Every structure is written in structure tokens, then in C-alpha cells.
Amino acid sequence: MKNYYQILEVAEEASQEEIKHAYRRLAKAHHPDVNKSPDAHEKFCEITEAYEFLIDYWPNHSRKHAEAGDISQKYQEHQHTDAYEQFIHEAQERARRQARMRYEKFKKQHEAFQESGLNDIGLILTMIMRIFSLFFFLFMFFAPLVLAVFAHWVWIFTLFFMWPFALGIAWYYRDNKIDYFKPGKFYYSADRIRHMFTDKHPTVKRCYYCRNKTADSRP
């Protein structure tokens, strides 16, 4: 027997605004587009089901039991009715359909972002910054020692300020050492770029620049 109030992490006396706020927070956290855990899809469907029940379904049925004075008991009893079973089936199907639609929209937006080249630019900048951070680590780590040896011994105390930064970079490298210099996969690979400028795609449309010729769809 499900307790939809517990699923949305709200009290039984929560207002509709509190329920809506809790749903937006939990749906955003558990949506399969952003949450990659194996049970994210089912959790999102369960949250959506609870929201529809408490906002759209139960308020209409609870009015019938308001005079009885024990809404909580009627809430438990109602979960064994045919109307409730029908609602569960329809709500779960709507939630699954909503998750699929949002995923398809997310997928199209992701593909458009990849084709724009912004993802590749971001990867290049990330690689440059990570390479630069290695030189910055070497400077922060060895500068106090070099200055203490060749300038004045008092420079050795600067290590208390510079080594924490160096150790922070070293710790980050340790956690990301496998893909440190390759933070992601480039969309525009050498083969993709070559095909962009060599492949032809037959069409019946006229060329924009040479109206007397048929376009070959070559950039």
C-alpha cells in the first residue's frame, strides 16, 4: 500500500502549493535525463503518480468523505477500490509517456548542441585548462623550494600558502587520472569532417549559387 505523502516527502496536512513544490523538486532530481541511476525512471514515474493522485484525483474523492470526519481512514480504504486501480494504471502510463517524451526532447537538444560545435569547443578549453593546471602545480610546488635555495631561506614559509593549491590540483588529477587529458569524445572527428566536405547527397533542388545546376548538398 503506497503512501503518496511519504513519496513526495510532505506531511498529510500539506497544502497543494507545498505538494506542487515538492513534486517539482523531486521530479527534477530523479528525471532520467539528469539522473543516471538504474531506478531513476521508475522513481520519476512513482513521483508523478503521487503528484497526480494528491493534486487531481484524491481531492475530488475526499470531499465525499469529509463529513465522516476521518479522511485518513477513508484514504486507506480507497486504495482497495476499482476506481483507485484504474487511476493507478492510467497515471503510471501517463508518467511513462511523459518520461519518454522528455527524453526524446532532451536527445534532440543534445544532438543539436553537439552539431553546433559548442561541445567540442568546451572540450578543447577544458583540455587547455587541465594542461595549464599541471604547469601551475609544478610552479606552486617547487617555487618555494627554489626561492629558498637560491634567494633567501625565508621563502620556505611560502610553501604554507602555495602547497595547499598544489595538493588540491594533485588530488583532482588523482580522481580524474583516467580521462584527465580526454574529458570527453569529440563530435567532429577527422572522419566526420572529411565526409562533410566530400560526401554528396543527390537532390532535385537547384543550386543556390548556380541556378542552372542541380545542388549536390556539398557544404
N, C-alpha and C positions, 0 to 999 in steps of 0.2 A: 504494500500500500504506500503510495507516494505522498510525501508531504511537500507540496509545492512552495510553501513558505520557506521551508528549510533549503530547498533547491535554489531559491533566489536570495537566500540569506537575509530574510526580513522577518519581522515579528508578525503574528497573526492579526494584530490590530493595525498593521501598516496601511497607510493611505495609498491611493492609486498613484500619486506622484512619487512616493517612495518606492513603490513596486516598479514603476517605469524607470526610475533612476538606477535601481539595482539591475534591472534587465539590460539596460544599455552598457553598464559597467561589465557585467559578466559575459554578455554576448561579444563584446569587443575583445575580451581576454581569451575567449575559448573558440572564436571563429576559426575554422580550418585554414583560412587564408593567412592568418598570423600565428596560430598555434599549431606546431608541427607534432604534437604528441599523438600517439595512436588512437586515443579515445576522444580527441577534440571534436570530431564530427558528431558522435553520439551525445557528448556533453552539450554541444550547441543545440542539438535537437531537443534535449531534455529541458534546457533553459527556455527555449522558445515555447515549448509545450506548457511549461509552468506559467509563463507570462500570459499566453492566450487564455489559460484557464482562469487565472486570478483577475484579469482585466475584462475579458469579453464574455466568458462563459459563466463563471460562478456568481458574479453579482446579480445576474438575471434570475438564477435559480435560488439564490439565498433569500431573495425577497419573499419567496413563497413560505419560507420557514421563519421569517423574522418574528412573527407573533408567538412562535413556540418558545422563544427565549433561550434556546440552546443551539446557536448556529454552528458551534464547533462539533456537536454530536451529529447534526444533520450533514455536516461536511464529510464526516467519516462514513456515514451511512450511504451517502450519494455515490461514493466511489464503487458501489456494487450494483449500480443500476445500468440498464441497457443504454440510456442516454449518455451516461459517462463513457461507456465503452466505445460508443460511436464517436464521441468527441475526441477520445484518445487517438483513435485510428486516423481521423481527419487532421488533427493537429500535428501528429507525427509526420504524415505525408506532406503537409504544407511546410513543415520545418526542413525536411529533407530537400524538397524542391527549392526552397529559399537558399539553402546552403549550396546546392548545385549551381543555381543561377548566379550567386555572388562569386562562386569560384570561377565560372566561365568569364564573368566580367573582369575579375582580377587577372585571369590568364591573358585576356586580350590587352588589358592595360600594361601588363608585364611585357608582352611581346612588342607592343608599340614603344615602350621605354627602351627595350633592347635595340630595336631598329633605329631609334633616334641617335644612337651612338653615345648617349649620356652615360650609360653604364660602363662602356669601355673607357671613357674619359675619367670617370671616377676611379676605375681600377688602376689606370696609369698614375693618377695623382696619389693614390694610396701606396703604390709601389715606390714612387719617388720619395714620399714622406718616410716610408719604412727604411729605405736605403740611407736617407739623410739621418734618421734616428740612430743608426749604427755608428756613423761618424760622431754624432753628438754624444753617444755613450762613451766612445773612446776618449773624446776630449774631456768629458766630465770625470772620467775615472782616472786618467793619467795626468791631467793638468796639475792637480795639487802636488803630486809626487815630483814632476819635472821642475815646477817652480820652487819647491822646497830644496831640491838638489842644486839647481843652477842659479837661483836668485837669492832667497833667504829662507831659513828654516821655518820662519813663522808662517809661511804659506801652507804648511802642512795642515793647519787648522781649517783651511777652506774645504778640506775633504768632508767635514761635518755638514757642509751645505751642498756640496756637489755630488757626493756619493749616493745620497738618497735618490736623486734624479736618475743617476746611472743604474742603480739597483732596480728602480721602477721599470726602466727600459729593458733590463735583463730579464726581469720577471715576466714582462709582456712577451718577450721573444720566446721564453721557455714555454709559455702557454700556447703560442701560435707558431712554433718552430716548423711544423709540417707544411703549412701553407703561408709562411711569413712573406716570401717573395712572390707568391702567386695567390693573392687573396680571392681570386675568382676566375671564371672562364670567360674569355673574350668572345663576344658575339661575332665581331668582324674578324674572322680568322683569315689567313692568307688565301685559302681556297675560296672562301666566300667572296672576298674582294676581287679575286681573279674572275670568278663567274659573273660578278656584277658587270664587269666591263667586256666580257667576251661572249656570254650567252645571248642568244637571240630567241625571242618569243614571237612567233608568227601572229600577225593580226591583219585585219582588213581596214583598219583606220589609216588615214592619210597622215604623213609626217607633218609635224607642226612647223618645221623649218623649210622642208622641201615639199610643197603641196602636190607636186607632180609624182611623188614617190610614196610607196607604202611604208608605214612605220615598221621598224624591226624591234622596237621596245628596248633598244640598247641605250643605256644612260650616256 
